[in-house]
Amino acid sequence: MPEWDAATYHRVSDPQWTWGLRVIDRLSPAAGERILDIGCGTGRLTAAIRGRVPSTHVTGLDRSIAMLREARVQESGISVVQADARRLPLDTGFDAVFSTATFHWVAEHDRLFGEIHRVLVPGGRLVAQAGGGPNLARLYGRTAALARGEFAPFFTDWTDPWNFAGVEETQARLTATGFTGVDVWLESTPTTMFGAETFRAFVAAVCLRHQLDRLPPERRDAYLSRIVGQAAADDPPFTLDYWRLNIDARK
């Protein structure tokens, strides 16, 4: 997978930060708990968990070395591990697993939930949020049209790198894995950017890195300009049609 521009992500990812703070509210960390943050990125939310309850022991985990390097710059006091969430290099003993804006980048949710279940203590909880259902359907419908049109030569073997699961299938997977008290729901969170340049920088760093990685550098500006021009005509303009899949469950 293409690496993240982690410094830019840290700077522009306020929507993910805001959603994540609400997931921390649901997590309600308690004193002394061991908490694993899967997909910690640049560590903003990992540090925020510990900031709320300083006696928690929080470990951030991410597949991206660029994200973890930026986390060490931005949040130097946090503990981080580089790993694939489908193969956690950790023993059991976590009171909670927390995750935001990550599970939709994991292809195999059965394996993901199995690993999470394994590392939790009995009674431990999973509190997570990711893209789900019709997440970014308008944006990715436009990128699909470009891939069939003027940019087709660069997308001949394209497969979508995201996994926007729905409520029922996620409930079924969690239950089959052995989780109890499963609660899964979709939430519409349309997000409007302040102007064309902000929108362009955000989608380039967060939503379209896989598509841009397919293009030669000299074609990327034209590709982004097509997307930005279409978003300018939306009502309201420069609005991303985000949907969040929320998950609460216990081992």
Secondary structure, DSSP 4 states (H G I P E B T S, - for coil): -PPP-HHHHHHH-HHHHHHHHHHHHHH---TT-EEEEET-TTSHHHHHHHHHSTT-EEEEEES-HHHHHHHHHHSTTSEEEE--TTS----S-EEEEEEES-GGG-S-HHHHHHHHHHHEEEEEEEEEEEE-TTTTHHHHHHHHHHHHTTTGGG-TT---------HHHHHHHHHHHT-EEEEEEEEE--EE-SSHHHHHHHIIIIISHHHHHHS-HHHHHHHHHHHHHHHHTSSSTTEE--EEEEEEEE-
